[in-house]
Amino acid sequence: MEKFIVSARKYRPQTFDTVVGQEHITTTLKNAIRNNQLAHAFLFCGPRGVGKTTCARILAKTINCENQTADGEACNTCHSCTSFNDGASMNIHELDAASNNSVEDIRSLVEQVRFAPQAGKYKVYIIDEVHMLSSSAFNAFLKTLEEPPPYAIFILATTEKHKILPTILSRCQIFDFKRITTNDTVGHLQAICEKEAVKADTAALQVIAQKSEGCMRDALSIMDKIVSFTGGELNYNNTLEHLNILDADYYFKLLDAMQTQDLAGAMLLFDQINRKGFEGDLVINGFAEFIRNLLVCKDDKASVLLDVVESFREKYVARAKEISTSFLISALNILNETELNYKAARNKRLHVELALIRLCYLSQALDISGEGSKKKRLDSVKPVAFRQVKQISPATTRDTQPARVPVQTVPASTHTAPASKPTPTQQAEKLIIQTETKKPAAAATGSKLSALDKIRNQYKGNGLPGQSVVNQPLEATSLREAWNGYITILKNNRNPAAQPFELAELRIQDENSFNVVTSNNIEQKFIEQERNNLFAFLQEKLSNKLLQFVVLIEENNAPREKIELPLSSKEQFQKLVEQYPLIKDLREKLQMDLDY
């Protein structure tokens, strides 16, 4: 009985041309070999199962080949190539850094590097999973990696480049491997199936390629399992059954039930899916991916992102044209929320059924919200009613009231043409409000004062009938007296802002405003903290309701008048000792500690 070898090992590429999906890597390596421009250290990075170790072995075999081809490939017939294929080559050393990651392992490797190859040109050292080396092992490897012998070549392979020290990265030529595309994976699987005489459907191979997520080794392992499960036949149904994947037909049926608001049909379909052994989170995740594919099909530019079985592609595109984008986006939000909260739900099935209920009535909810918003927008569109007013003379005195201006409102229905944008003069005319000049007229008509008229009368009389306020212009003497009065209030309240107020300089700008000049921002902040109280105090003292002031900072280098500050406890004791020296002797004899 012949020993079985898994496809990942049996069909491992032996030349650069047979490597799948890494043409940017293989072409560079072949050119370097052909032009004799090999680096002394390589670093192969990328996801698992994409050909890093395979390319490292092919490179090691090719550079020692005795009869290289014109395009930089190994001949596979010479003594060096055959010994390599049989695993008996003495010029190639592989080290698994995951299990040999200590300093001693690296030191033994460095000791081997000193010996020149017995046959061939190069000794190649392949270190797999190099990110597993310890920091001490990396440091022990640095010098040898930087200046190896001319016959030594190091090939490092890793899936996590970010874990490698920058000093190692700077000494290597870095090659980044990419994930293998679905089409490349399907083509490679079809070639293997033909060699093995396995009957395989293209749809089944596409499902395997999608499940492997760009990893060729995983794809080959999955294919081997399904072939063993089905007895040498790969079809779409048994592939879905073996991989525990829900068929896309179920998602199309669920979507039909949601579009027709058939809640009973959706619930029965989910029960049928649940009886087949599919958990609720798998159903929600698969349906979210299904909705995503439909959303991608809405735009021809994004249709290249559609990664589904070819037999369903046209069905996806046709169905996407029948469904609105708003429904797809809203459904994605519901499914995403359901998946996030799935683990926290006690009743998993009820949690999924609630999501199905929301999705079944999603179209109706969108229609209602769309009609409501449309109606709201239509109701809000109304013609603007302008009032025609007569211009009045702006020459009015402070004590006289403007005469009443008759205002006539034009009905909205008379405007047939859209109104143009009003000019500033027209905007000002709209703000003119009728004012009353004669009380008997108001009594005769029985009209009431508007709210604005009440505010005006209250302002004129300061809230008291029969009184009027006349704003007094600012004077330096009265301003200084009022300012000093506020300083007195601050001192009585022991407010530290009293000193900045005393140091501030007052400068009158006009009859209603003045500047408060300070020398630094600390004094400015103290004055700004008292702005509200100071503002009310000065308005009342100076009889000027239009009073305004600004606090400015102006550096002054002139010496200021010294202000006598209270002595601290320590200064008081020192001054007392100067007057009465015996106090110091008494403290020393009694060994008293002073708490300043």
KAGI-V309819 format. One record per run of one state. SS is the DSSP state (~ for helix, > for strand, _ for the rest). FROM is the first residue (numbers start at 1). TO is the last residue. If there is no record, write none. Layout:
SS_FROM_TO ; SS_FROM_TO
This chain:
__1_6 ; ~_7_10 ; __11_15 ; ~_16_18 ; __19_22 ; ~_23_34 ; __35_40 ; >_41_45 ; __46_51 ; ~_52_63 ; __64_78 ; ~_79_85 ; __86_91 ; >_92_96 ; __97_102 ; ~_103_113 ; __114_122 ; >_123_128 ; __129_129 ; ~_130_132 ; __133_134 ; ~_135_146 ; __147_151 ; >_152_158 ; __159_160 ; ~_161_163 ; __164_165 ; ~_166_169 ; __170_172 ; >_173_176 ; __177_181 ; ~_182_196 ; __197_198 ; >_199_200 ; __201_201 ; ~_202_212 ; __213_215 ; ~_216_230 ; __231_232 ; >_233_234 ; __235_235 ; ~_236_243 ; __244_247 ; ~_248_259 ; __260_262 ; ~_263_275 ; __276_279 ; ~_280_297 ; __298_300 ; ~_301_305 ; __306_309 ; ~_310_322 ; __323_324 ; ~_325_340 ; __341_347 ; ~_348_360 ; __361_361 ; ~_362_380 ; __381_386 ; >_387_389 ; __390_406 ; >_407_409 ; __410_411 ; ~_412_414 ; __415_423 ; ~_424_430 ; __431_438 ; ~_439_445 ; __446_450 ; ~_451_461 ; __462_475 ; ~_476_492 ; __493_496 ; ~_497_503 ; __504_504 ; >_505_508 ; __509_512 ; >_513_518 ; __519_520 ; ~_521_529 ; __530_530 ; ~_531_542 ; __543_547 ; >_548_553 ; __554_568 ; ~_569_579 ; __580_581 ; ~_582_590 ; __591_596
